[in-house]
Amino acid sequence: MPNSATPQGSEIDDAELTLEYLLRRMRFKSDFPALSASVSRVQALSDNETDSMQTLCDEVLQDVALTQKLLRVVNTAHFRRAGSDPISTVSRAVALIGVGGVRNMALSLMLLDHMEDKAHAQQLKVEFLRTVMAGTLASELSGNAKEAEDAYLGALFRNLGRLLVSFYLPDDAEQIRALCEGKDDEPPMTERQAAQKVLGVPLDKLADRVGQMWGLPEGLRACMAPPDRNVPSMSLAARPERVWWLASLANETADSMLQAEPGEIGEILTGLTKTYTRALDLKPLSLQDAASRARKRLTELTQALNMSVPAQSPADKLLDRYYVDAPNAGQTDGPSARDLGLTTENGALTADMPLPEQDTANVLTNGIQDITNTLLESFKLNDVLHMILETMLRAMDCRRVIFCLRDAKSGHLLGRMGIGEGVDTVKAAFKIPLSVPAGGTPDLFTVVCLKNADMLIADASAASIVSRLPTWFRDHVQAPTFLMLPLVMKRKGQPDMVLGMIYADKGKANTLQLNEKELSLLRTLRNQAVMAFKQTTGG
């Protein structure tokens, strides 16, 4: 008995050494640190919609490819209401779907972005689609929106170890698959046994260590562990472990859909329903119906992302090729590529193509439509303002866009919100006086606001401009080219009141260029901001 602790301690040490060795191999791939940083930032967002909306939008907007892919997905039939206009801003997507829904979607697409590799692209595609199918199934089986978000993420990350090994350690992944299939008259191993033999640790142990690195919450990391006991024979309604078992059922079902022949799947789903029926309070056809809806959603996803899945391939079993969404019959699955300015002339983005140049006028027009739709509903002023800033940032490829608001106490315009590079520090520098002391000389920003004159400064280093720039701008902002759009509210029987100003800049002189149509659209955006103020204040 005294020696019994030594082997156990040795096993723990060996597992730790193995994990560190595997992580070093993964870190050697240049995009693993980038993926880690992105997932950590997005997952760290709180569930508070108000606090997180702007932070989530800012995170997504830092990645142009992720922004475009997410907009395609939110414009599929599942997310768009029948007859509704296209969703063209991430802010609008968050407002309609919620922070949790968009966060989960963004995490899925981040995994996809980092799983693209030509050497073993088809196998990665199978793993990605199987993973998203499990997440989608779990959400479809859930009883409410919050549970659906948690179950989706739990089922998705249950496959994290397999995904990471498939991408970063493809030779090891192939050995694991071979052992699971059986070879040389050897009986097939379970995936856990095969991973232990090839890697030295099970896949869930590797996933949990990466989850720690990414700051995933304890509840999610617990949900990532595979089943270690039989399905409970009592109802788990309102119990926290219900999400864990939803993820288990969803993953079993996704595996079955991928591996079984089409004629066998009905019987398999019936068997799974019987196994889980008490624990998850399933009706006889709950799983079949959820699988059907999940197939439709996954098919929409592959279409939105222009992901080619060869006919008769394993991944093809997960898709529904002949789906017409009844509530949206007669409607398109989303806006055309050209409508959203997301693609080149001859087609949509693929992994091999460079990002297309966006049409400024199209992005502005679609943003204006998004904001118009929002103003017709119950809305929050900050959400509308954020949509306006986002539209400008994307349309003009700005370095940053900042909204300044009149401060009642000081009578100055102060930087209140913004998007883009270093915006938290820069917006705090904005302090624009709206009055000129006797004998004083107003700076450029004060003049523009008091005269209600839109102004684009092509080169801020020009001698005629430098002398008019305020000290705070020269010290803390130093933009070589920038645009100013004052917000002024007309008042009956009273002088016009300067409400605020929208500021946008770029990092190189003479790169912020606008034609008359684009300037007109920007003024429409500015007027929508004024309209939002009037509606919220009753002015």
C-alpha positions in Angstrom: 0.0 0.0 0.0 2.7 2.6 0.7 3.9 2.4 -2.8 0.5 2.8 -4.4 0.8 6.6 -4.6 4.0 6.5 -6.6 2.6 5.0 -9.9 -0.4 7.3 -9.7 1.8 10.3 -9.2 4.0 9.1 -12.0 1.0 8.7 -14.3 -0.1 12.3 -13.5 3.4 13.6 -14.2 3.6 11.6 -17.5 0.2 13.0 -18.6 1.3 16.6 -17.8 4.6 16.1 -19.7 2.6 14.7 -22.7 0.2 17.6 -22.7 3.0 20.1 -22.6 4.7 18.4 -25.5 1.5 18.3 -27.6 0.8 22.0 -26.8 4.3 22.9 -27.9 3.8 21.2 -31.2 0.5 23.0 -31.7 2.0 26.4 -30.7 4.6 25.9 -33.4 1.8 26.5 -35.9 1.7 30.3 -36.4 -2.1 30.5 -36.3 -2.7 28.6 -33.1 -1.7 31.6 -30.9 -4.0 33.8 -33.1 -6.9 31.4 -32.6 -6.3 31.2 -28.9 -6.3 35.0 -28.5 -9.5 35.4 -30.6 -11.4 32.7 -28.8 -10.3 34.0 -25.4 -11.5 37.5 -26.1 -14.9 36.5 -27.5 -15.6 33.9 -24.8 -14.6 36.3 -22.1 -17.6 38.5 -22.9 -20.3 38.5 -20.2 -23.9 37.4 -20.9 -25.1 41.0 -20.2 -26.5 42.2 -23.6 -25.9 45.9 -22.9 -22.3 45.6 -21.7 -21.3 43.0 -24.3 -22.9 44.1 -27.6 -20.4 46.8 -28.4 -17.4 44.7 -27.3 -18.6 41.7 -29.4 -19.1 43.9 -32.4 -15.7 45.5 -32.0 -14.0 42.0 -31.8 -15.8 40.7 -34.9 -15.2 43.9 -36.9 -11.4 43.5 -36.3 -11.5 40.6 -38.7 -12.9 41.5 -42.2 -13.3 37.9 -43.3 -15.1 36.9 -40.1 -17.4 39.9 -40.4 -18.3 38.9 -44.0 -18.9 35.2 -43.1 -21.0 36.1 -40.1 -23.2 38.4 -42.1 -23.8 35.7 -44.7 -24.8 33.2 -42.0 -27.2 35.6 -40.3 -28.9 36.2 -43.6 -29.9 32.6 -44.0 -33.5 31.6 -43.7 -33.2 30.4 -40.2 -32.3 33.8 -38.8 -34.1 36.1 -41.1 -37.8 36.7 -40.8 -39.9 36.0 -43.9 -40.0 39.1 -46.1 -37.5 41.0 -44.0 -34.7 43.1 -45.4 -31.1 41.8 -45.4 -29.1 42.2 -42.2 -26.0 44.2 -43.2 -24.4 45.2 -39.9 -23.0 43.1 -37.1 -24.7 45.4 -34.6 -28.1 44.7 -36.1 -27.3 41.0 -36.0 -26.5 41.2 -32.3 -29.7 43.2 -31.7 -31.8 40.6 -33.4 -30.1 37.4 -32.4 -28.5 38.4 -29.1 -25.0 38.5 -27.8 -24.9 34.8 -27.0 -26.2 33.7 -30.4 -23.7 35.9 -32.3 -20.9 35.0 -30.0 -21.5 31.2 -30.6 -21.7 31.8 -34.3 -18.5 33.8 -34.3 -16.7 31.1 -32.3 -17.8 28.5 -34.8 -16.6 30.6 -37.7 -13.3 31.2 -36.0 -12.7 27.5 -35.7 -13.5 27.2 -39.4 -11.2 30.0 -40.4 -8.3 28.2 -38.6 -9.2 24.8 -39.9 -8.6 25.6 -43.6 -5.6 23.7 -44.9 -5.3 22.4 -48.4 -3.3 19.3 -47.4 -6.2 17.7 -45.6 -9.0 20.1 -46.3 -11.7 17.4 -46.9 -11.1 15.6 -43.6 -11.2 19.0 -41.8 -14.4 19.8 -43.5 -16.0 16.6 -42.3 -14.8 17.3 -38.7 -16.0 20.9 -38.8 -19.5 20.0 -40.2 -19.9 17.1 -37.7 -19.0 19.5 -34.9 -21.4 22.2 -36.0 -24.1 19.6 -36.5 -23.7 18.5 -32.9 -24.0 22.1 -31.7 -27.0 22.8 -33.9 -28.8 19.6 -32.7 -28.2 20.4 -29.1 -29.7 23.9 -29.6 -32.7 22.5 -31.5 -33.4 20.1 -28.6 -33.3 22.8 -26.0 -36.2 24.2 -24.2 -35.4 27.9 -24.2 -33.0 30.4 -25.8 -30.5 30.5 -22.9 -30.3 26.7 -22.8 -29.9 26.6 -26.5 -26.9 28.9 -26.4 -25.3 26.9 -23.6 -26.0 23.5 -25.2 -24.7 24.6 -28.6 -21.4 25.7 -27.1 -21.1 22.6 -24.9 -21.8 20.2 -27.9 -19.5 22.3 -30.1 -16.5 22.3 -27.7 -17.1 18.6 -26.8 -15.3 18.1 -30.2 -12.4 20.5 -29.5 -9.8 17.9 -29.0 -10.6 16.1 -32.2 -10.7 19.3 -34.2 -7.3 20.5 -32.8 -5.6 17.2 -33.4 -7.1 17.0 -36.9 -5.7 20.3 -37.9 -2.5 20.8 -35.9 -1.4 17.1 -35.6 -2.9 15.6 -38.8 -0.6 12.5 -38.9 -1.6 11.6 -35.3 -5.2 12.2 -36.2 -4.9 9.7 -39.1 -3.4 7.1 -36.9 -6.2 7.5 -34.4 -8.8 7.1 -37.1 -7.1 4.0 -38.4 -7.0 2.4 -34.9 -10.7 3.2 -34.5 -11.5 1.4 -37.8 -9.3 -1.6 -36.9 -6.6 -3.0 -39.1 -4.3 -6.0 -39.6 -7.0 -8.2 -37.9 -6.9 -6.0 -34.8 -10.3 -5.2 -33.3 -11.3 -1.5 -33.5 -10.5 0.7 -30.6 -12.6 3.4 -29.1 -11.5 6.9 -29.9 -10.4 7.3 -26.3 -8.2 4.2 -26.4 -6.8 5.2 -29.8 -5.9 8.7 -28.6 -4.3 7.3 -25.5 -2.1 5.0 -27.6 -1.1 7.6 -30.2 -0.9 10.8 -28.2 -0.4 9.5 -24.7 -3.5 11.3 -23.4 -7.3 11.2 -24.3 -8.6 14.0 -26.6 -10.8 15.4 -23.8 -7.7 16.0 -21.6 -6.0 17.9 -24.4 -9.2 19.9 -25.0 -9.5 20.7 -21.3 -6.0 22.0 -21.1 -6.6 24.3 -24.2 -9.9 25.3 -22.6 -8.0 26.4 -19.5 -5.6 28.5 -21.8 -8.6 30.1 -23.4 -10.3 31.0 -20.2 -13.3 28.9 -20.9 -15.7 28.8 -17.8 -15.8 25.8 -15.5 -19.3 24.9 -16.6 -18.3 24.8 -20.3 -15.2 22.8 -19.6 -17.2 20.3 -17.6 -19.6 20.0 -20.5 -16.7 19.2 -22.8 -16.0 15.9 -21.0 -17.5 12.8 -22.6 -20.0 10.6 -20.7 -18.5 8.4 -18.0 -21.7 6.9 -16.8 -25.1 5.7 -18.1 -27.8 8.1 -19.1 -29.9 9.0 -16.0 -33.3 7.3 -15.7 -34.9 10.4 -14.1 -35.9 13.8 -15.6 -33.1 16.4 -15.6 -35.5 19.3 -16.1 -34.1 22.5 -14.5 -30.9 20.7 -13.4 -27.6 22.1 -14.6 -26.4 18.6 -15.9 -29.3 18.7 -18.5 -27.0 20.7 -20.8 -24.2 18.1 -20.4 -26.6 15.3 -21.5 -28.0 17.4 -24.4 -24.5 17.8 -25.7 -24.0 14.0 -25.3 -27.1 13.1 -27.2 -26.3 15.7 -29.9 -22.8 14.3 -30.4 -24.0 10.7 -30.5 -26.6 11.6 -33.1 -24.1 13.6 -35.2 -21.8 10.6 -35.2 -24.6 8.3 -36.2 -25.7 10.6 -39.0 -22.2 10.7 -40.3 -21.4 7.0 -40.1 -24.7 5.2 -40.7 -26.2 4.4 -44.1 -29.3 6.6 -44.9 -31.7 3.7 -44.5 -30.5 2.9 -41.0 -30.6 6.4 -39.5 -34.3 6.3 -38.6 -34.0 3.2 -36.5 -30.8 4.6 -34.8 -32.5 7.9 -33.9 -35.5 5.9 -32.4 -33.0 3.9 -30.3 -31.3 7.1 -29.1 -34.7 8.7 -28.3 -35.5 5.7 -26.0 -32.2 5.9 -24.2 -32.5 9.6 -23.5 -36.3 10.1 -23.3 -36.6 10.2 -19.5 -33.5 12.3 -18.8 -34.4 14.9 -21.4 -38.2 14.6 -21.5 -38.2 13.7 -25.2 -41.3 13.2 -27.2 -41.3 10.2 -29.6 -40.3 12.3 -32.7 -38.3 15.0 -30.9 -34.9 13.8 -32.1 -36.0 13.1 -35.7 -37.6 16.6 -35.9 -34.5 18.3 -34.4 -32.2 16.3 -36.8 -34.3 17.5 -39.8 -34.1 21.1 -38.7 -30.4 20.8 -38.0 -29.8 19.4 -41.4 -31.6 22.4 -43.0 -29.5 24.8 -40.9 -26.3 23.1 -41.7 -27.1 23.1 -45.4 -27.8 26.9 -45.2 -24.5 27.4 -43.5 -22.5 25.5 -46.2 -24.4 27.5 -48.9 -23.8 30.9 -47.1 -20.1 30.1 -46.8 -19.8 28.6 -50.3 -18.4 25.5 -48.7 -18.4 22.7 -51.4 -19.3 19.3 -50.0 -18.8 16.5 -52.7 -21.9 14.4 -53.3 -21.8 11.0 -51.7 -19.0 12.1 -49.4 -19.3 11.3 -45.6 -20.1 15.0 -44.9 -22.9 15.0 -47.5 -24.9 12.7 -45.2 -25.3 15.7 -42.8 -26.9 17.9 -45.4 -30.4 18.4 -46.7 -30.0 19.1 -50.4 -33.7 19.7 -51.3 -34.9 22.1 -48.5 -37.4 24.8 -49.0 -38.2 26.7 -45.9 -42.0 26.9 -45.7 -42.3 30.1 -43.6 -40.0 31.8 -46.1 -41.3 30.3 -49.3 -40.8 32.7 -52.1 -38.2 34.6 -50.3 -34.4 34.4 -51.0 -32.1 32.7 -48.5 -30.5 36.1 -48.0 -29.2 39.0 -49.9 -27.1 38.5 -53.0 -23.4 38.7 -52.7 -23.4 41.9 -54.6 -26.2 43.4 -52.4 -24.0 43.2 -49.3 -20.8 44.0 -51.1 -19.3 40.8 -49.8 -17.9 39.2 -53.0 -16.2 39.8 -56.3 -18.1 40.2 -59.5 -17.9 36.5 -60.5 -18.9 34.8 -57.3 -18.5 34.5 -53.5 -15.6 34.2 -51.3 -13.7 30.9 -51.1 -10.8 30.0 -48.9 -8.4 30.4 -51.9 -9.5 33.9 -53.0 -8.3 37.2 -51.6 -10.9 39.3 -49.8 -12.8 41.3 -52.3 -12.9 45.1 -52.3 -16.2 46.4 -50.9 -18.3 48.9 -52.7 -18.6 51.9 -50.4 -22.0 53.0 -51.7 -23.5 49.5 -51.3 -22.3 49.1 -47.8 -23.6 52.5 -46.8 -26.9 51.9 -48.5 -27.4 48.5 -46.8 -26.4 50.0 -43.5 -29.0 52.8 -43.9 -31.7 50.2 -44.6 -30.6 48.2 -41.5 -30.9 51.4 -39.4 -34.2 52.4 -41.0 -35.6 49.0 -40.0 -34.3 49.4 -36.4 -35.9 52.9 -36.1 -39.3 51.4 -37.0 -39.1 49.1 -33.9 -38.4 49.6 -30.3 -34.7 50.4 -30.1 -31.9 51.6 -27.8 -30.2 54.8 -28.9 -26.7 53.4 -28.3 -27.5 50.4 -30.5 -28.5 52.7 -33.4 -25.4 54.9 -32.9 -23.2 51.8 -32.9 -24.8 50.6 -36.2 -24.0 54.0 -37.8 -20.4 53.9 -36.7 -20.0 50.3 -37.8 -21.4 51.1 -41.3 -19.0 54.0 -41.7 -16.0 51.9 -40.5 -16.7 49.1 -42.9 -17.8 51.2 -45.9 -14.8 53.5 -45.9 -12.3 51.0 -44.4 -11.6 53.6 -41.6 -8.9 53.3 -39.0 -11.5 54.4 -36.4 -14.9 56.1 -36.1 -15.9 58.1 -33.0 -19.1 59.6 -31.8 -19.0 62.7 -29.7 -21.9 63.9 -27.6 -22.8 67.2 -26.0 -22.1 67.3 -22.3 -24.7 69.4 -20.4 -22.3 70.4 -17.6 -19.3 71.5 -19.6 -21.0 72.5 -22.8 -18.3 70.6 -24.7 -18.7 67.7 -27.2 -17.0 64.7 -25.5 -15.9 61.4 -27.1 -18.5 58.8 -26.0 -18.2 55.7 -28.2 -16.2 54.5 -31.1 -14.9 51.5 -33.1 -11.5 50.8 -34.4 -7.8 51.1 -33.6 -7.0 52.3 -30.1 -10.4 53.9 -29.8 -10.8 53.7 -26.0 -7.8 55.9 -25.6 -8.4 58.2 -28.5 -12.1 58.9 -27.8 -11.2 60.2 -24.3 -9.1 62.9 -25.9 -12.0 64.5 -27.7 -13.1 67.7 -25.9 -14.6 70.2 -28.4 -15.8 73.5 -26.9 -19.0 74.9 -28.4 -18.4 78.5 -27.4 -15.6 80.9 -28.2 -14.4 83.3 -25.4 -14.2 86.9 -26.3 -11.1 87.6 -28.4 -10.4 83.9 -28.7 -9.8 82.0 -31.9 -11.9 78.8 -32.4 -10.1 75.7 -33.5 -11.1 73.7 -36.6 -13.4 71.3 -34.7 -15.3 74.1 -32.9 -15.8 76.0 -36.2 -17.1 73.0 -38.0 -19.7 72.2 -35.3 -20.9 75.8 -34.7 -21.3 76.3 -38.5 -22.8 72.9 -39.0 -20.4 72.4 -41.9 -19.4 68.8 -42.9 -15.7 68.7 -43.6 -13.2 66.3 -45.0 -9.5 67.0 -44.3 -7.5 65.2 -47.0 -4.0 66.0 -45.5 -3.9 67.3 -41.9 -0.2 68.2 -42.3 -1.0 71.1 -44.7 0.2 74.4 -43.2 -3.3 75.9 -43.4 -4.7 73.0 -41.4 -2.0 72.4 -38.8 -2.4 75.9 -37.2 -6.2 75.3 -36.7 -5.9 71.9 -35.0 -6.5 71.8 -31.3 -3.7 70.7 -29.0 -5.5 67.6 -27.8 -5.8 66.4 -31.4 -2.1 67.0 -32.2 -1.0 65.3 -29.0 -3.3 62.3 -28.8 -5.0 61.6 -32.2 -2.6 62.7 -35.0 -4.7 61.5 -37.8 -3.3 62.4 -41.3 -6.8 62.5 -42.9 -10.2 62.7 -41.3 -13.9 63.5 -41.7 -16.2 65.5 -39.4 -20.1 65.3 -39.6 -21.8 67.6 -37.0 -25.2 66.6 -35.6 -27.5 69.6 -35.2 -31.1 69.5 -34.0 -33.5 72.1 -35.3 -35.8 73.6 -32.6 -38.9 75.7 -33.1 -38.5 79.2 -31.9 -35.0 78.5 -30.6 -31.5 78.4 -32.0 -30.3 75.2 -33.5 -28.5 73.0 -31.0 -25.3 71.0 -31.7 -26.0 67.5 -30.4 -22.8 65.8 -31.3 -20.4 65.0 -34.1 -19.3 61.8 -36.0 -15.6 61.7 -36.6 -13.8 59.2 -38.9 -10.1 58.9 -39.9 -7.6 56.8 -41.8 -3.9 56.2 -41.3 -2.5 57.7 -44.5 -3.0 61.2 -46.0 -5.3 61.5 -49.0 -6.8 58.0 -48.6 -10.2 59.2 -47.3 -11.8 60.1 -50.6 -15.6 60.4 -51.2 -17.7 61.1 -54.2 -21.0 63.0 -54.1 -23.1 59.9 -53.8 -21.0 58.5 -50.9 -21.1 61.9 -49.1 -24.8 62.1 -49.6 -25.2 58.6 -48.0 -23.0 59.6 -45.1 -25.2 62.6 -44.5 -28.2 60.3 -44.5 -26.5 58.2 -41.8 -25.8 61.4 -39.8 -29.5 62.4 -40.2 -30.6 59.0 -38.9 -28.6 59.6 -35.8 -30.4 62.9 -35.3 -33.7 61.2 -35.9 -32.9 58.5 -33.3 -32.2 61.3 -30.7 -35.5 62.9 -31.6 -37.4 59.7 -31.2 -35.8 58.8 -27.8 -36.1 62.3 -26.4 -39.5 63.2 -27.9 -37.8 66.2 -29.5 
